Amino acid sequence: MRIYKILRADEWAGLQAAGATDGAPVDIADGFVHFSTADQVAETAARHFAEEPGLTLLACDTAPMGDDLKWEVSRGGDRFPHLYRQLRLSDVIWSHPLPLQGGVHQFPKEM
């Protein structure tokens, strides 16, 4: 299964440079890396990254994450994937910019 992570430009650059990251400040504060499913990610973008430019969407495969990935109840009773280890560059299947059009992030068709 694929799950998705939205990173700001500096966070994406840091992951590429270091090969791993503890995530965004909210991830570090919460003690896990927040992810979304394909059905959840547009709302995540609208809620937490409203009209923010320079974002990158990462697609990751859940299988290599094993037991470090937990599905936990969050927003509105939905279960969200949370990674209890660093996000590794090797976890990333693909990345895609999230351009803004009319104040809304445009997601790639290959999701």
C-alpha positions in Angstrom: 0.0 0.0 0.0 1.1 3.5 -0.7 1.0 6.3 1.9 1.9 10.0 1.4 4.0 12.6 3.2 4.0 16.4 2.4 7.3 18.2 3.0 8.3 21.8 2.8 11.2 22.6 0.5 13.8 22.7 3.3 12.5 19.5 4.8 12.7 17.7 1.4 16.2 19.1 0.8 17.2 17.9 4.3 15.9 14.3 3.6 17.7 14.2 0.3 21.0 15.4 1.8 21.0 13.3 5.0 19.2 10.2 3.7 16.8 10.2 6.7 14.7 12.6 8.7 12.7 12.9 11.9 10.2 14.9 9.9 8.7 18.3 10.2 8.5 20.1 13.6 5.1 18.6 14.2 6.4 15.1 13.7 9.3 15.7 16.0 7.0 17.1 18.7 4.6 14.2 18.4 7.3 11.5 18.3 6.4 10.0 14.9 6.2 10.9 11.2 2.7 11.8 10.1 1.5 10.3 6.8 -1.9 10.3 5.0 -3.6 7.8 2.7 -4.5 8.8 -0.9 -8.0 9.5 0.4 -6.7 11.7 3.2 -3.9 13.7 1.7 -5.8 16.5 0.0 -7.6 17.3 3.2 -4.2 17.2 5.0 -2.8 19.7 2.5 -5.8 22.0 2.8 -5.9 21.9 6.6 -2.2 22.0 7.5 -0.5 23.6 4.4 -3.2 26.0 3.1 -1.9 28.1 0.3 1.7 27.2 1.2 4.0 27.2 -1.8 7.0 25.0 -2.4 5.6 21.7 -1.1 6.7 18.2 -2.3 4.5 15.1 -2.1 6.3 11.9 -1.3 4.8 8.5 -2.0 6.1 5.6 0.2 5.4 1.9 0.3 4.2 0.6 3.7 5.7 -2.9 3.4 9.3 -1.9 4.2 8.2 0.1 7.2 7.0 -3.1 8.9 6.0 -2.8 12.6 7.4 0.7 12.8 4.2 1.9 11.0 1.1 2.2 13.2 -2.4 3.0 12.1 -3.9 5.3 14.8 -7.2 7.2 15.1 -6.9 10.9 14.5 -8.9 13.6 12.7 -12.6 12.8 12.6 -12.1 9.2 13.8 -10.1 8.3 10.7 -7.1 6.1 11.1 -3.8 7.6 9.9 -0.5 6.0 9.3 2.2 7.1 11.8 5.9 6.0 11.4 7.8 5.5 14.6 11.2 5.7 13.2 13.0 8.1 10.8 11.7 8.5 7.3 14.4 7.2 5.1 15.0 8.3 1.5 14.9 4.7 0.6 11.2 4.6 1.7 10.3 7.1 -1.0 8.9 5.6 -4.2 8.5 8.9 -6.0 8.3 12.6 -5.3 6.2 15.3 -7.0 5.9 19.0 -6.5 2.5 20.3 -5.2 1.9 23.5 -7.2 -0.8 25.9 -6.2 -3.6 26.8 -8.6 -6.2 29.2 -7.3 -5.0 28.6 -3.8 -5.4 24.8 -4.0 -2.6 22.3 -4.2 -2.6 20.2 -7.4 -2.0 16.5 -6.9 -0.4 14.2 -9.5 -2.7 11.9 -11.5 -0.5 8.9 -10.7 -1.9 8.7 -7.1 
